[in-house]
Each structure stands twice: as C-alpha cells, then as structure tokens.
Amino acid sequence: MDGLSTNNQKFIQKLTEITEANLRDDEFGVSQLAKQVGISRSNLYLKVHSSTQKSVSCFIREIRLRKALEYLKAGKFNVSETAYEVGFKSPAYFIKCFHDFYGFPPGEIQKTNNTRKEQEDETKPNDHPDPLFKQQKECPPKRRAKTIMLVLLAIVIGSGIIFTAVNNQQKRPVSIAVLPLNNLTGNSENDYFVDGIHDAIIADLGKISSIRVISSSSTLRFKNSNLLLKNIARKLGADMVLEGSVMSAGDSVRLLVQLIDVFPKERHIFANEYKDIMKNVLTVQSSASKDIAHTLNARVTSSEEKRLNRKRTVDPETYKAYLRGMYYINQGTEESFKKGISFLQEAIHRDPGDPFAYAALSLGYANIGHGGMNPEESFISALSASNKALMLDPENDQAYTALALLYLYDIWDWPKAKETFENALRNNPNNVIANANFAWYFILFGDMEKSIHYAHKAVLLEPLSASYKSWLALICCHANELDQAEYWANEALALEKDIPYANIALGWVALKRRNYQQAIEYHERLPHDDHHNIYRAYAYCEAGQREKALILWNQLKEKEKSQQGLECNLGFTAAFLGYKEEAFHYLKIAIDKKQYPVTFLFASPFSASLRNDPRYLELLKLMNLPPNRLLLPSDQDAVDLRKMPSASL
C-alpha cells in the first residue's frame, strides 16, 4: 500500500480490519462489507479497485488466504480446519485458491511443519520411550513434583485447546450421509419401501438447520458399494455416515440404524432399533432422526422440535402406494414417471386427505414442466396438487418448492416466488431443489452473493450432481468470479463428461479472458440443437467469425416457418448479431408467451447490445422486473465502470 494516499491507506486498512473480524463467517462478502462501511456496493468496488486494482471479492479472498497462511505456519489447524476458519465453505476450493495465490498447495506447509518437528525430536536425548523416565530418575523429589505439576498443567491447557477446537468445529453444520438402507425383509419387491424409509429419514433430518444432510440422489449411488466408509464420506463431503436396515415390512416395521464418525478412524457413536406397527411408520422415522440429532448435540430450534414431534399415523396401503409412486418418479425416465404418477393417484384415491401424494405430484409435475416435458399441462397439474397439499399440511416443503418453481418459471410472481422458496427452506433447510432454484431467483435481482450462496448449498447437499455444479459455474460467470466458475465447471465435467452447461461456463470464462479459440472449442462440444446453437453462434461472433454465426441464424429463421416456440432463441441471437429491431420484436413475443429463459435477459451476455435502448426497460417492465438491472463488470472493464451511475446493487 506504499503508493496509496493516506486516506486510501486508512480506508483499505479499515476494510481489512472489518474483513478479519468476520473471517470465520462464510456468508461475509461484498454486500456485508459495503453495509459495515456505509457505502453502496458499486462505490465500494470503485474505491477498492482504484486502490488495489482488485475486485472487492478478490480483495476479501486474499485477506482470507493470508490469514490461512499464518494459521498453517503456526500449526494451529490442519488444511480442512483452516479452510473453515478463514471462511471457505469447501476445503477443495480453498486448496485451489491457495495454490493459485501462493503457487503451492497448503499441504506443503503441514509437511514442512512435520519435518521440522521430527528434526527437533531427533536432537533431543530420549533413551527411554517415556521422556519423563530419565527425568524422574535424576530429579530430586521437589523437582519431580514440579515436573509433574507442569505436565498436569500441560494436560489441562491441552484439554482446553481440544475443547475449543471441538466447539469451533461445531459452529459449522455437521454433515451426515444417510447411506441406502439394507433390505432385510426377505423380499426384493420391498425395495421401494426400504428406499422410501431412506428418503424419509433424510427428509426428517433435513428439517434441522444445524445438520447438513446429503441428498438421497448422491447417497443412492453407493448402494451395495464395496468402498470403505471413509472413502464414501470423502466423496460426499460428509463428517459422519448413517447405516441401517429394514427388517420387516408387513403389518409392522422394524428399523435398525447406527451412526458412525469416520474421521480420523471409524467410531460407532450411536446405534438403536425402532419397531412399531405400520400405521406408525412416520413416528419410527422421526424418532430415529430425533435420537441422532440429540446424539450429535445438534442445536434444534423449538419449531424444528415441534415438527419432529408431530404425531401422525398413515393408512398402510395408502402410504405404500405413495412410496411406490416416489420410487418410480425418482428413476427419472418418462416411462417411470408415468408409472409413478399412477401410484400417487392411487394413493390419493385411497385417502384424499393424505398430503404426501399431493406434494409428490406437485413437485414431480413442476420439475418435468421446467424440464420441457408437456410444460403447460404439467404446470397446471402442479399448481392444483401443491395447493391441495398445503391445505392438508401447511408445513410441507415439497409443496412449497413446487409452488416456488411455478412462480419463478411460469407465473412470474416474484414476491410469491421469494415467499414460497423461503417457506420451503424454513421447513427443510436441506431441500436441495429449493436451494438450487432459489439461486436463480437472486440472479434476476442482481444479488450475486445470495445466488452463489444457495447454488453452493445445493452442491454441498448434492455433491455428485454434475448439473448443480454446472449451475454454480454459470452463476459464478454471471458474478465475474472466473476462477470459481472454471473450478466448478471442471468439477462437473469430472462427474459427467461433456455436460453442456459446464462447457458453456468454461466457454464464457475463455471469452472473458479473450481466449477465443479455446472458447470456440468448448462451445463446439455442445449438442447441435436450437437451444445450444445460440451459445455457439455467440462464441463465433465474439471470436470475430460472424459468418459462422450467420449460418446458424439462417438455419433458425428457416425453422421458424414450420416450428413454434423459437421466439426467445431468435430474439437472443438477433440481439448479439446487432439486429435490434428483430431482437425486440422476438423478445416481446417470447415475453408474451412466457418462454424460458427470457426472464434472464438482463443477466445474459446475449442482450448487452440492447441495454442502452429505451425499449430494453420496457421489456423488463413487461416481466415485472425492476429497471436498475446493473451488474458489476469484470475487472477488465473497470475503467468503464466509472461512467456508471452510483447505484446500490
């Protein structure tokens, strides 16, 4: 900071002190820093960039990394503990950032510390395995007593350090992976029932905000796995593993569970058996969840305790029909979805007052509608089912999630979307679908920190989802967090080769860094269809290969003659090709028809050429979006930022 003025030095020092005071808070970011300093985010960006040539998020990250180096050199924490101590949610991402910043991984410091300690130990005389043995022989009684006192004092201090470390670790949510339950009923046809109990335990534990529960979609991949528990836990980012078995599934249910702490070595910390008649199956599941929470000394709020203590009975055959429906819907194919819907409708027919089947129907229809399978019919069915589910159970997070998806992607009622997402997460903070899609809500309103927060939470809950990691990568692109975008896109590709959104994210990163050939290579990996051709054409334009983009534009125009629903694609493509009149024409039609993803117009690089046109604000108004759709530019565009009006983002 030698080249800074005195005022700038004081300002940067103040920012540093505030950041260090909030170091362990992984939610602390640009918005919080701006609030504590008392200026807008855009003004904060201007002042920090003019003083340090860094973005605010980069400035905060570097403070975290410098403090991490201090901790590691002092040997206070291991690498994972250090990551959490300096506010990184993911040790893997911390390791990457540390290596990028310092040029070597944080583990090298630990190795150096261990080597130094070994060398110091080798220089000390130690004829006996117990270093006190020789001292006790040589020391007179008074000196021996003094030595013993020092040892006892060291033990007390050491115990305090351990206690503090445990307390610090408990400040972050403990993460649990509930592995697929073993079907010991003697009948493979009961697999649907056993999987349903597995999902229910995850759902019950998920209602406790102080516990992070890995989603069943990730844990089910380890069904009948021969991997060691610690290896499974590492892949899932879990601290503990819950194993269990279902012993009977006729007129009664018998559940055995055991909770295992796998690090540094396996340690069984809880085991119990639960047995009751089938109509009390919900009580069996919630009892297991409550006992697990109490074993972990997890903080359970009064409202969470109330939800877990609800006494509910079910009609056994209705509940089995519901579980069969969920079993088939979760398989993810169109054929299995139809089969699942028939079982859910059977459950509703048997007991119209049971909320479970309605909630499952609502979320199933909302998901396939957003995915493009009969969207109009699906959204209508989802709306009806979710409203019925909430009438029967006002705390059903699945039904709230279905409604939130409808408000966000179809109805465009933004206050209702926010309210229903919040209700879903209030009733189940570990609802992965709600977290993942809530992230896209915040994109619409320019709150990139919250968007990244919820997208990252979804990845933590569903660590083996290439889709959610791709979403996080794209959101990081929108936030100009290029290193993070690159990291998460590569993580997604490691799970699923050539998943489109990961390649789009890497392509956008390359474009922002002006690596045009590399950007084209990433975009060439995308499927050759109308949707992905937009991204490919955009890359061609940015790389100066306009003639290739025009070929794709002409193909799209030709398809318009025989195919409906292309207006959003045509509008976006016309925008970056510079055909403004056609762009506004098509985008207005897309808005009238509520075509996805036209609502993300302002966040897309496709529409950059339209934003200075008054008609652009009219488009936003048609979508009930506020007009101040300003995003912080990338560091390369910092000079142009000075021309922007000072506005709180």
HELIX and SHEET records of a PDB file:
HELIX    1   1 THR A    6  ALA A   21  1                                  16    
HELIX    2   2 VAL A   30  VAL A   37  1                                   8    
HELIX    3   3 ARG A   41  THR A   52  1                                  12    
HELIX    4   4 VAL A   56  ALA A   74  1                                  19    
HELIX    5   5 VAL A   79  GLU A   85  1                                   7    
HELIX    6   6 PRO A   91  TYR A  102  1                                  12    
HELIX    7   7 GLY A  107  THR A  123  1                                  17    
HELIX    8   8 PRO A  131  GLU A  138  1                                   8    
HELIX    9   9 PRO A  141  GLN A  170  1                                  30    
HELIX   10  10 SER A  188  ASN A  190  5                                   3    
HELIX   11  11 ASP A  191  GLY A  206  1                                  16    
HELIX   12  12 SER A  216  THR A  219  1                                   4    
HELIX   13  13 LEU A  220  PHE A  222  5                                   3    
HELIX   14  14 LEU A  229  LEU A  236  1                                   8    
HELIX   15  15 MET A  278  ASN A  280  5                                   3    
HELIX   16  16 VAL A  281  THR A  295  1                                  15    
HELIX   17  17 SER A  302  LEU A  308  1                                   7    
HELIX   18  18 PRO A  316  ILE A  329  1                                  14    
HELIX   19  19 GLU A  334  ARG A  350  1                                  17    
HELIX   20  20 PRO A  355  GLY A  371  1                                  17    
HELIX   21  21 PRO A  375  LEU A  392  1                                  18    
HELIX   22  22 ASP A  397  LEU A  406  1                                  10    
HELIX   23  23 TYR A  407  ILE A  411  3                                   5    
HELIX   24  24 TRP A  414  ASN A  427  1                                  14    
HELIX   25  25 VAL A  432  LEU A  444  1                                  13    
HELIX   26  26 MET A  448  LEU A  461  1                                  14    
HELIX   27  27 ALA A  466  HIS A  478  1                                  13    
HELIX   28  28 LEU A  482  LEU A  495  1                                  14    
HELIX   29  29 PRO A  500  LYS A  512  1                                  13    
HELIX   30  30 TYR A  516  GLU A  524  1                                   9    
HELIX   31  31 ASP A  530  GLU A  542  1                                  13    
HELIX   32  32 ARG A  546  GLU A  560  1                                  15    
HELIX   33  33 GLU A  567  LEU A  577  1                                  11    
HELIX   34  34 LYS A  580  ASP A  592  1                                  13    
HELIX   35  35 VAL A  598  PHE A  600  5                                   3    
HELIX   36  36 PRO A  605  LEU A  610  5                                   6    
HELIX   37  37 PRO A  614  LEU A  622  1                                   9    
HELIX   38  38 ASP A  635  ASP A  637  5                                   3    
HELIX   39  39 ALA A  638  LEU A  641  1                                   4    
SHEET    1   A 4 ASN A 182  ASN A 183  0                                        
SHEET    2   A 4 MET A 240  ALA A 249  1                                        
SHEET    3   A 4 VAL A 174  VAL A 178  1                                        
SHEET    4   A 4 ILE A 211  VAL A 213  1                                        
SHEET    1   B 4 ASN A 182  ASN A 183  0                                        
SHEET    2   B 4 MET A 240  ALA A 249  1                                        
SHEET    3   B 4 SER A 252  ASP A 261 -1                                        
SHEET    4   B 4 ARG A 267  ILE A 277 -1                                        
END                                                                             
